[in-house]
Amino acid sequence: MLGSPTKLRADMDRKSIASVIKACFADMQTKLEEARQIAKAAEACAEASRLDEAVQVSMGIEQLIYDADRLHDAAALLGRMITTDRRH
């Protein structure tokens, strides 16, 4: 037996939310990897005494980290929704 329609819908919602959480973490990883690559390039410029260029290159990191942080916020909120849903 499948159970009540409400429980079935809740299970489907949890599965959908879990998929979105996974996607958030995958996107976070991509953003942070891009930021790491930019930091590496900025470091190379700094090591070559091209400090102005290093700072200019590093400016691309800020938005990526901001985006990764927002994705983390979303994943955390969705995770709380799943946890709260199980308690009720």
SULCOR-V704166 format. One record per helix or strand. SS is the DSSP state (a for helix, b for strand). FROM is the first residue (numbers start at 1). TO is the last residue. If there is no record, write none. Layout:
ss=<SS,SS>
from=<FROM,FROM>
to=<TO,TO>
This chain:
ss=<a,a,a>
from=<5,51,61>
to=<47,58,87>
